[in-house]
Structures are given as C-alpha cells and as structure tokens.
Amino acid sequence: MVQVQSIQPTPNPNEFKFVCDGPLSAAPRRYGSPAEATGNPLAERILAIDGVVGLVLDGRAATVQMSNDADWRAVHEASTRAIEGAPALPAGPVAGGVAVAGAARVERIESTPNPNAFKLICDARLFDGTRNYTRAADAKGHELAEKLFAIARVDTVFFCDHFVTVSMQPGADLDGARQAARVAIESTAAPLGRIAASHATAADRGFEPSALDPERQDLFRRINELLDDRVRPALANDGGGLEVVGLEGKTLLIRYQGACGSCPSSIAGTLMAIQNLLQVEIDEELSVVSS
C-alpha cells in the first residue's frame, strides 16, 4: 500500500493533487464518472466520494477534481483514506477510465521573453495550424482550451502545432500554473480531435484576402510568404505568433498571438523589425500597425 507524502493545491481552486511514495497507475488515466472507474479499485473509491467529479492518475500522483460546492476538507480526508487503503497496483493493463498515454505528452516547459507566459512543447500535435484564444468564452467546445482557462488567472492561450503558450495575468502563480497546464494536456485524450469544427477567431471571420483586388491579393501573398519564411518561425520559437487582420492600401494590420500578445517588446522593437523587413524585401512604402 502507498502512503500520501503531500497534498498540493493547484491554480484551479476545485482541484488538488496527492503525491505518494509509490505508483498509483502504470499509465496516465483520466476518470470522469464512477462508471468509468469500474475495474480500478482506487478510482472506484475516489469517485464514490461525495463532491468528487473527476480524477487523473499519473504515476505517483492523483489529481482530484471537486464540484463547486464540495466540502474540500472532507474530500481531502476521504481521498487520503482511499489511497492509503487501496490494494497494491496490479500488474498488467490499467482498468477503466480514458487512456491518455497515447495523447499528447509534455516533453518540456520553456520560459518565454514575456515574463508572464510559458510554452509547453508536446510529443503530438495539439492544433492543426494556429489558434489564439483571448477569452474563455471563445474556447467553448475546445476541451483542452477550456481546461487551460479553468486555471486561475490565465489570460490567453495560443496553440501552434506541437506547442501551446499560456499567458498569465501579472502576479499569477506561474509554477502552479505550469503544473496545472501539464495535467490539463496529459489528461485530455486526443486533443487534436476534440476541437469544434466551427472555431474561428474574430480575425478569421473579419479579414478575407479573397475580397482584395487582384493587385493587393498578390501583395498580400508575397507578404504572407515572407512572414511564413522569416518572421513566424522566430516568433514561434519564443512561444508566440502573428496573424494578418487587414491590408489597407500599403498598411498591414497585424495581431500578435501567444507570448507576444502581451509582451512590451512586441509592440516596439519586433514591430519595427517586421516593417523594416517588408520594406527591404517587398515595398519601401509598406507600414505595419499592431491592432
């Protein structure tokens, strides 16, 4: 039988993590109901506790999710008894729940030039292309994005292929948020396949290059190709991105994403560097404005 070594809070006030001295699961597993826990004695015990609505078992850790009105002290005590009274981890396949080992796993967490943002790099694609969420309401229907916005004081969430950048409000608990974000990713089965097909940002809906006249369409194509080749890879390396939201005459309207969106250097130095590049490579009359 394992013993609970510590009970750790998470940035999500309705969630806490038990760290134990031995393994609780041979592979990461997520349980969202008592029915899903059938066949796993530990998961069955924890999901039977009044107020518990979810559970993630991952190695030596158990993350317990509670309803808003749960008695957290009672859940702490009952969960501890359940863990320390459960039979030893059986050999063989893990029973019940949703397997998450085959989904994205966080390979590393990196800091970014923006002190309030961090970047989680995964071993599987999180999004087909890019998507920047600036409000929790916009993430509805995207399971992983909803989980990330549930972390206390998350400001924006930016997906780009194999990584996600989480930007926090000033003063947030970054260490706790990093761990909570890791749990969110590694407890979401098939994150790429659980995105509402209709998801689109305001910029996606508001700017249609095909509506430009042929001459400006060609100008936009050349600009976008240069951004893809020389600018976006550098921004992605720092956990950010850039989307074009308009082309008015020879003024390019852009919007920063991810770590770049709230980073002061993006508004000044990076913007000027992009403008200089476009003027040298494409048209000296081009200007760039951040919207």
Helices and strands as residue ranges (DSSP letters): E 4-9, E 15-20, E 25-31, G 35-37, H 41-47, E 52-59, E 61-66, H 72-85, E 98-99, E 106-111, E 117-122, E 130-133, G 136-139, H 143-149, E 154-160, E 163-168, H 174-186, G 191-193, H 202-206, G 209-211, H 214-226, I 227-231, H 232-237, E 240-248, E 251-258, G 259-262, H 264-265, I 266-270, H 271-281, E 287-290
